[in-house]
Amino acid sequence: MDKLKSCTICPRRCGINRYESPGFCGVGDKVIVSKAFLHQWEEPCISGQSGSGTIFFSGCNLKCVYCQNHKISQEGYGKEISIERLSEIMLELQEKGAANINLVTPTPHALHIAEAVRAAKERGLSIPIVYNTNGYETVETIEALNGIVDIYMPDIKYYSDKYSKKYSNVKDYFDITTKAVMAMYEQVGFPVFDESGLMKRGLLIRHMILPDLLEDTKHILRWIRDNMGEQAYVSLMCQYTPMYEASAYEEINRKLDEWEYEYIIDYFFKLGLENGFIQEHSSAVKDYVPDFDLGGV
């Protein structure tokens, strides 16, 4: 993989030779995975009845101070595996009845993933591939995944550069992410579902609402409506729980108030948006963070 010799896979474009040392993301030239299992707590159209065949990758190109998966995203916990083994894991999850293959924090491993998916498809992989990303992607990488990914599930975390820089150490998040999300939309379109309600193809945008950032959220929702129309699918998440280094930031060192969540849901419908998913307010607990125990790896 020549691109790893001067890596520009993500918008950081750090140019590191990942065969010699890790990039900004903390990942070198090997695939690093921390868990692979049937995930029951994604959106209903992703988890279905049997669960989403979820693979958690280590490393991340953002540095979110509140990351619930910081053990793998920031601290690098995980096991190095080959592309061949990654392909086998996908087939094993399918054999267990997975509704799809759900790739979490895939960006640093995008090139490896493409090879693994191609190999797995040659051996019978037939369920949808879900690219579950923080949204900070290059258009070039998304275009390279055309024909590999069936479902894109990106975050749009922030509108204001002020917040993206403060909480995730990235100054151009919204501009870069929205370009990538539009490339995803042009590639796979609005969601398509099977007769059971499982998503087979399309774009599902996630947004986790942060305390005190309601105006930021409103800007994001308006952008979605204005650029994709009222048929866009959005998952409005209230699961934010202060973790990792969030205690150093007083304004986000609390859970989202129930009235804040209801206010955003009302605003969603006032904009004319029609399709989406919401969570129970009780979902804002640490219990839903997976145990990264190398299971299934």
Residue pairs with C-beta under 8 A, 6 or more apart in sequence:
1 29
1 111
1 112
3 9
3 111
4 17
4 18
4 19
4 29
4 111
5 17
5 18
5 19
6 15
6 16
6 17
7 13
7 14
7 15
7 16
7 17
7 18
7 23
8 15
8 138
8 140
9 107
9 108
9 110
9 111
9 138
9 141
10 24
10 25
10 61
10 107
10 108
10 136
10 137
10 138
10 141
11 61
11 136
11 137
11 138
11 172
11 176
12 23
12 24
12 25
12 61
13 138
14 23
14 24
16 22
16 23
16 24
18 27
18 28
18 29
19 28
19 29
21 28
22 28
22 59
23 108
24 61
25 59
25 60
25 61
25 107
25 108
26 58
26 59
26 60
26 74
26 76
26 108
27 58
27 59
27 108
27 109
30 80
30 81
31 57
31 80
31 81
31 82
31 83
31 85
31 86
31 109
31 112
31 116
32 57
32 58
32 59
32 76
32 78
32 79
32 80
32 81
32 109
33 55
33 56
33 57
33 58
33 78
33 79
33 81
33 86
33 89
33 294
33 297
34 56
34 57
34 58
34 71
34 72
34 77
34 78
34 79
34 292
34 294
34 297
35 54
35 55
35 56
35 290
35 291
35 292
35 293
35 294
35 295
35 296
35 297
36 53
36 54
36 55
36 56
36 89
36 92
36 93
36 295
36 296
36 297
37 51
37 53
37 54
37 290
37 295
37 296
38 50
38 51
38 52
38 53
38 54
38 93
38 96
38 97
38 98
39 47
39 51
39 52
39 53
39 54
39 102
39 290
40 47
40 51
40 52
41 47
41 288
42 52
42 54
42 102
43 204
43 235
43 277
44 197
44 277
45 191
45 193
45 197
45 198
45 199
45 204
45 277
46 52
46 99
46 100
46 102
46 130
46 151
46 153
46 198
46 199
46 204
47 99
48 99
48 196
48 197
48 198
49 99
49 196
50 96
50 97
50 98
50 99
51 97
51 98
51 99
52 98
52 99
52 100
52 102
52 130
53 90
53 93
53 94
53 96
53 98
53 99
53 100
53 101
53 102
53 127
54 102
54 104
54 132
55 86
55 89
55 90
55 93
55 101
55 102
55 103
55 104
56 69
56 72
56 78
56 104
56 105
56 290
56 292
57 72
57 78
57 103
57 104
57 105
57 106
57 108
57 109
58 72
58 73
58 76
58 77
58 78
58 105
59 72
59 73
59 76
59 105
59 108
59 109
60 67
60 73
60 74
60 105
60 107
60 108
60 134
61 107
61 108
61 134
61 136
62 73
62 134
62 136
62 168
62 169
62 170
63 74
63 168
63 169
63 170
64 73
64 134
64 157
64 167
64 168
64 244
65 167
65 168
65 244
65 245
65 246
65 248
65 249
66 167
66 210
66 240
66 242
66 243
66 244
66 245
66 246
66 252
67 73
67 74
67 243
67 244
68 241
68 243
68 244
68 286
68 289
69 104
69 105
69 289
69 290
69 292
70 243
70 244
71 77
71 292
72 78
72 105
72 292
73 105
74 244
77 292
78 292
78 294
78 297
79 294
79 297
81 89
81 297
83 112
83 115
83 116
83 119
84 116
84 119
86 112
86 113
86 116
87 116
87 117
87 119
87 120
87 123
88 120
89 296
89 297
90 101
90 116
90 117
90 120
90 125
91 120
91 123
91 124
91 125
92 296
93 101
93 296
94 101
94 124
94 125
94 126
94 127
98 127
99 127
99 128
99 198
100 127
100 128
100 129
100 130
100 150
100 151
100 198
100 199
101 117
101 125
101 127
101 128
101 129
101 130
102 130
102 132
102 153
103 113
103 129
103 130
103 131
103 132
104 132
105 132
105 133
105 134
106 113
106 131
106 132
106 133
107 133
107 134
107 136
107 137
107 141
110 141
110 144
110 145
111 144
113 148
114 144
114 145
114 148
117 125
117 129
117 148
118 148
128 150
128 151
128 199
128 200
128 201
129 148
129 149
129 150
129 151
130 149
130 150
130 151
130 152
130 153
131 145
131 149
131 151
131 152
131 153
131 154
131 184
132 153
133 152
133 153
133 154
133 155
134 154
134 155
134 157
135 154
135 155
135 156
135 157
135 173
135 177
135 180
135 181
136 170
136 173
136 176
136 177
136 180
137 154
137 176
137 177
137 180
138 176
138 180
139 179
139 180
139 183
142 152
142 180
142 183
142 184
142 187
143 183
143 187
145 187
146 187
149 187
149 188
150 188
150 200
150 201
151 188
151 191
151 199
151 200
151 201
151 202
151 203
151 204
152 181
152 184
152 187
152 188
152 202
152 203
152 204
153 203
153 204
153 205
153 206
154 177
154 180
154 181
154 184
154 203
154 205
154 206
155 177
155 205
155 206
155 207
155 208
156 174
156 177
156 178
156 181
156 205
156 206
156 207
156 220
156 223
156 224
157 164
157 168
157 173
157 177
157 207
157 208
158 164
158 167
158 168
158 173
158 174
158 213
158 216
158 220
159 174
159 216
159 217
159 219
159 220
159 223
160 174
160 216
160 219
161 171
161 172
161 173
161 174
163 210
163 213
163 216
164 170
164 171
164 172
164 173
164 174
165 171
166 249
167 210
167 249
167 252
174 220
178 223
178 227
181 203
181 205
182 227
184 203
185 203
185 228
188 201
188 202
188 203
189 201
189 202
189 203
190 202
190 203
190 231
190 232
190 233
191 199
191 201
191 202
191 203
191 204
191 233
191 275
192 199
192 200
192 201
192 202
193 199
193 200
194 200
202 233
203 232
203 233
204 233
204 234
204 235
205 224
205 232
205 233
205 234
205 235
206 234
206 235
206 237
207 217
207 220
207 221
207 234
207 235
207 236
207 237
208 237
208 238
208 239
208 240
209 217
209 236
209 237
209 238
209 240
209 256
209 260
209 261
209 264
210 216
210 217
210 240
210 252
210 256
211 240
211 251
211 252
211 254
211 255
211 256
211 257
211 260
212 251
212 252
214 260
214 263
214 264
217 264
218 264
218 267
221 234
221 264
221 267
221 268
221 271
221 273
222 271
224 232
224 234
224 273
225 232
225 271
225 272
225 273
230 271
230 272
230 273
230 274
231 274
231 275
232 273
232 275
233 275
233 276
233 277
234 268
234 273
234 275
234 276
234 277
235 276
235 277
235 278
236 261
236 264
236 265
236 268
236 276
236 277
236 278
236 279
237 279
238 256
238 261
238 278
238 279
238 281
238 283
238 284
239 279
239 283
239 284
239 288
240 252
240 255
240 256
240 284
241 255
241 284
241 285
241 286
242 252
242 253
242 254
242 255
243 286
243 289
246 252
246 253
247 253
255 284
256 281
256 284
258 281
261 278
261 281
265 278
268 276
